[in-house]
Amino acid sequence: MNLSPKHTRTLLAGIILGAGLVSGIANAATPGNQPGNVRSYGNWSWSGHVDHVTFDEEAAAKPSALIEDTATAFGVAAEYYTDTSENTLSLGLSFLAYNDNAEFSQYTTDGYKDSDASAMMLFAEYGPKYRFGQDNMSFVIIRGGASGVFASERSISYCYDCDSEVIDIEGGVYGVLGIGQTLASLDLSLQFQQYFSGDLDNALRLKLSGAF
């Protein structure tokens, strides 16, 4: 059976997502090794990230979108972890800066201004973070995630009476595979996200995090 590139990406994403969920369930079901009189604890870490995002070409070119198939995103996230499980829950928000193919200009009180195209994205991810190497300073991340895009539009910045147009881009479900290194009190990681639903194709994320 011959698989198209898109179907191959979908299969790989499904494998990543499935591996993350299976690992997460297995870890959650495994009793901790700590004595019964030792109280477990949980904590939050905070992070910042920059993403290189790739959209499905057809979704980006449709009349209700008209953007390039790549974009840059910046964002923050909070990650919850405990001392009894390798699973972590990550909740985050990103700002997407589209490369627009349907820019327009409009006269304002400050003269003619060009439109900007952007969106916000909420996401949630869950799965294990496995540590290895000397002093457990290296780690691998395998997660499943879901994202939603909102406030997706082209408009004139800081102009409340100007025209605006909705940019129809949807988030979706994806798998995450990443590797990282602990540097003092900070974690630096590189993560790859492969989507198998919605209008995004994949994303490459550089992330810096730490417990504060």
C-alpha positions as CSV (number, residue, x, y, z in Angstrom):
1,M,0.0,0.0,0.0
2,N,1.4,3.4,-1.0
3,L,0.9,6.2,1.5
4,S,0.9,9.8,0.4
5,P,3.2,12.3,2.3
6,K,0.2,13.7,4.2
7,H,-1.0,10.2,5.2
8,T,2.5,9.3,6.3
9,R,2.7,12.4,8.5
10,T,-0.7,11.6,10.0
11,L,0.4,8.1,10.8
12,L,3.6,9.3,12.4
13,A,1.6,11.8,14.5
14,G,-0.8,9.1,15.6
15,I,2.1,6.9,16.7
16,I,3.7,9.8,18.7
17,L,0.3,10.7,20.3
18,G,-0.5,7.1,21.0
19,A,2.9,6.5,22.6
20,G,2.5,9.5,24.8
21,L,-0.9,8.6,26.0
22,V,0.0,4.9,26.6
23,S,3.2,6.0,28.5
24,G,1.2,8.5,30.5
25,I,-1.5,6.0,31.4
26,A,1.1,3.4,32.3
27,N,3.0,5.8,34.5
28,A,-0.2,7.1,36.2
29,A,-1.2,3.5,37.0
30,T,2.2,2.5,38.5
31,P,2.4,3.0,42.2
32,G,5.1,5.3,43.5
33,N,8.2,3.8,45.0
34,Q,8.2,6.2,48.0
35,P,7.3,5.0,51.5
36,G,3.7,5.4,52.6
37,N,4.6,8.0,55.3
38,V,6.3,10.3,52.7
39,R,4.0,13.0,51.4
40,S,4.2,13.7,47.7
41,Y,4.2,17.2,46.3
42,G,3.4,18.9,43.0
43,N,4.7,22.2,41.6
44,W,4.4,24.5,38.6
45,S,7.2,25.5,36.2
46,W,6.9,28.4,33.8
47,S,8.3,28.7,30.3
48,G,8.6,30.9,27.2
49,H,8.9,29.6,23.7
50,V,9.3,30.6,20.0
51,D,7.8,28.4,17.3
52,H,8.2,28.0,13.6
53,V,4.8,26.9,12.4
54,T,3.8,25.3,9.1
55,F,0.2,25.2,7.9
56,D,-1.4,22.9,5.5
57,E,-0.9,24.5,2.1
58,E,-4.5,24.1,1.0
59,A,-5.8,25.5,4.3
60,A,-3.5,28.5,4.1
61,A,-4.4,29.3,0.4
62,K,-8.2,29.0,0.8
63,P,-10.1,32.3,0.1
64,S,-11.1,32.6,3.8
65,A,-7.4,32.6,4.9
66,L,-5.0,33.8,2.2
67,I,-1.8,33.5,4.2
68,E,1.6,32.0,3.6
69,D,2.0,28.4,4.8
70,T,4.6,29.4,7.5
71,A,4.4,31.7,10.5
72,T,6.2,32.6,13.7
73,A,4.7,32.2,17.2
74,F,5.8,33.4,20.6
75,G,4.2,32.3,23.8
76,V,4.2,31.3,27.5
77,A,3.2,28.1,29.3
78,A,2.7,26.7,32.8
79,E,3.7,23.0,33.4
80,Y,2.5,21.0,36.4
81,Y,4.6,18.1,37.7
82,T,4.8,15.9,40.8
83,D,7.5,13.8,42.5
84,T,5.5,10.6,42.1
85,S,5.0,10.5,38.3
86,E,7.0,11.3,35.1
87,N,3.8,12.8,33.5
88,T,3.4,16.5,33.1
89,L,0.5,18.7,32.1
90,S,1.3,21.8,30.1
91,L,-1.1,24.7,29.5
92,G,-0.1,27.6,27.3
93,L,-0.9,30.6,25.1
94,S,0.8,31.6,21.9
95,F,0.7,34.7,19.6
96,L,0.8,33.8,15.9
97,A,2.2,36.3,13.5
98,Y,0.9,35.3,10.0
99,N,2.7,36.1,6.8
100,D,-0.2,37.7,5.0
101,N,-1.1,37.4,1.3
102,A,-4.1,39.7,1.4
103,E,-2.9,42.8,3.2
104,F,-4.9,46.0,2.8
105,S,-4.5,49.7,3.6
106,Q,-6.9,52.1,5.1
107,Y,-6.9,55.8,5.8
108,T,-6.9,56.6,9.5
109,T,-6.5,59.8,11.6
110,D,-2.7,59.0,11.5
111,G,-2.7,58.6,7.7
112,Y,-2.7,55.4,5.6
113,K,-1.8,52.3,7.5
114,D,-1.3,48.7,6.4
115,S,-3.1,45.8,8.0
116,D,-1.5,43.1,10.2
117,A,-2.5,39.4,10.3
118,S,-2.3,37.5,13.6
119,A,-4.0,35.1,15.9
120,M,-3.9,33.7,19.4
121,M,-3.6,30.0,20.2
122,L,-4.5,28.1,23.4
123,F,-3.0,24.6,23.9
124,A,-2.8,21.8,26.4
125,E,-0.4,18.9,26.4
126,Y,0.0,15.8,28.6
127,G,2.6,13.0,28.7
128,P,5.8,11.8,30.3
129,K,9.1,13.6,30.6
130,Y,11.9,11.0,30.9
131,R,15.2,12.0,32.4
132,F,18.5,10.2,31.6
133,G,22.2,10.7,31.4
134,Q,24.7,12.0,33.9
135,D,22.8,13.3,37.0
136,N,19.6,13.0,35.0
137,M,20.3,16.3,33.3
138,S,19.0,15.3,29.9
139,F,15.4,14.5,29.1
140,V,13.0,13.3,26.4
141,I,9.4,14.5,26.1
142,I,6.6,12.4,24.5
143,R,3.2,14.1,24.7
144,G,-0.3,14.3,23.1
145,G,-1.7,17.8,22.7
146,A,-4.6,19.8,21.4
147,S,-4.8,23.5,20.3
148,G,-7.4,26.0,19.5
149,V,-7.0,29.2,17.4
150,F,-9.0,32.4,18.2
151,A,-8.9,36.1,17.4
152,S,-7.6,35.2,14.0
153,E,-7.8,38.2,11.7
154,R,-6.2,40.8,9.6
155,S,-6.8,44.4,10.8
156,I,-5.3,47.8,11.3
157,S,-3.5,47.9,14.6
158,Y,-4.8,50.3,17.2
159,C,-7.7,51.4,15.0
160,Y,-11.1,50.5,16.5
161,D,-13.2,51.8,13.6
162,C,-11.2,50.3,10.8
163,D,-12.1,47.3,8.6
164,S,-11.1,43.8,9.7
165,E,-11.3,40.3,8.1
166,V,-11.5,36.9,9.8
167,I,-8.7,34.5,8.9
168,D,-10.2,31.0,9.0
169,I,-7.5,28.8,10.6
170,E,-8.3,26.0,13.0
171,G,-6.1,24.2,15.6
172,G,-6.2,20.5,16.1
173,V,-4.8,17.4,17.8
174,Y,-1.1,16.7,17.6
175,G,1.8,14.6,18.9
176,V,4.9,16.0,20.5
177,L,8.5,14.6,20.5
178,G,11.2,16.6,22.2
179,I,14.7,16.5,23.7
180,G,16.3,18.8,26.2
181,Q,19.0,19.6,28.7
182,T,18.9,21.0,32.2
183,L,21.3,24.0,32.6
184,A,21.6,25.0,36.2
185,S,17.9,25.7,37.2
186,L,16.6,26.1,33.7
187,D,15.5,23.5,31.1
188,L,16.2,24.1,27.4
189,S,14.4,21.9,24.9
190,L,13.7,21.5,21.2
191,Q,10.3,20.0,20.5
192,F,8.6,18.9,17.2
193,Q,4.8,18.9,16.9
194,Q,3.1,16.9,14.2
195,Y,-0.6,17.7,13.7
196,F,-3.1,15.1,12.3
197,S,-6.2,17.3,12.5
198,G,-7.0,20.9,11.9
199,D,-5.2,23.4,9.5
200,L,-1.7,23.2,11.0
201,D,0.8,20.7,9.6
202,N,3.7,20.8,12.1
203,A,5.7,23.1,14.4
204,L,9.2,23.3,15.7
205,R,9.5,24.8,19.2
206,L,12.5,26.2,21.1
207,K,11.5,26.3,24.8
208,L,13.2,27.7,28.0
209,S,11.6,26.8,31.3
210,G,12.2,26.8,35.0
211,A,10.5,26.6,38.4
212,F,10.0,30.0,40.0
